[in-house]
């Protein structure tokens, strides 16, 4: 998975499945654009991503998570709830505040 942490007045953690980086999906008026400029930070293992999710959720960070593997990991860590995500072309994504 790819992880990039954006720090400004609020921290946003961008996480996406390895195979989705740089792709764009469209469905009707919905568009999901997984740009390298936003998501390409460090390539990390499941364990590393899990640790970042746990730490950053305790710190009050927001998350932008795309892809089945990444969303399922966020669900297992407990930072999102079941059925709290959306899909574009069957690609799940979630944005937390």
C-alpha positions in Angstrom: 0.0 0.0 0.0 1.0 3.6 -0.6 0.9 6.1 2.3 1.5 9.8 2.2 1.0 12.1 5.2 0.0 15.7 4.4 0.6 18.1 7.3 -1.0 21.5 7.4 -3.5 22.9 9.9 -4.8 19.4 10.0 -3.0 16.1 9.2 -4.5 14.1 6.3 -3.3 10.5 5.8 -3.7 9.3 2.2 -3.6 5.5 1.7 -4.3 3.5 -1.4 -3.9 0.0 -2.6 -0.6 -0.6 -4.5 -2.3 -1.5 -7.8 -4.5 1.7 -7.9 -1.9 4.4 -7.8 -2.1 6.7 -10.8 -5.5 5.3 -12.0 -8.8 7.1 -12.6 -12.3 5.6 -12.4 -15.6 7.1 -13.6 -19.1 6.1 -12.9 -21.9 8.5 -14.1 -21.0 11.8 -12.5 -18.7 10.2 -9.9 -15.0 10.3 -10.5 -12.2 8.8 -8.4 -8.7 10.0 -9.4 -5.9 8.3 -7.4 -3.1 10.8 -8.2 0.5 10.2 -7.5 0.8 13.7 -6.1 -1.7 13.0 -3.4 -1.2 9.3 -2.6 2.4 8.4 -3.6 4.5 8.7 -0.4 6.0 5.6 0.9 5.2 2.0 -0.1 4.5 0.1 3.1 3.6 -3.3 4.4 0.2 -4.1 6.0 1.7 -4.0 9.4 3.3 -0.6 8.8 0.0 0.8 7.5 -1.9 -0.7 10.4 0.5 1.0 12.9 0.1 4.4 11.1 -3.7 4.0 11.1 -3.7 3.4 14.8 -1.3 6.2 15.7 -2.8 8.8 13.4 -6.4 8.0 14.5 -5.4 8.6 18.1 -3.8 11.9 17.0 -7.0 13.1 15.4 -5.9 12.9 11.8 -8.2 12.6 8.8 -7.9 9.8 6.3 -8.4 9.4 2.6 -8.4 5.7 1.9 -8.9 4.0 -1.5 -9.0 0.3 -2.5 -10.4 -2.9 -1.1 -7.2 -4.0 0.8 -6.8 -0.5 2.4 -10.5 -0.1 3.3 -10.6 -3.6 4.8 -7.5 -2.8 6.9 -9.1 0.4 8.1 -12.2 -1.5 9.1 -10.2 -4.1 11.0 -8.3 -1.4 12.8 -11.6 0.3 13.8 -11.0 3.7 12.2 -14.1 3.2 10.0 -17.4 1.4 10.4 -18.9 -1.2 8.3 -20.7 0.2 5.2 -19.2 3.7 5.8 -17.5 3.8 2.4 -18.6 4.6 -1.2 -17.6 2.9 -4.4 -16.8 4.0 -8.0 -16.5 1.2 -10.5 -16.5 -1.2 -7.5 -13.4 0.6 -6.0 -14.2 1.4 -2.4 -13.1 4.7 -0.8 -13.6 6.5 2.4 -12.8 10.0 3.6 -12.9 10.6 7.4 -12.9 13.9 9.2 
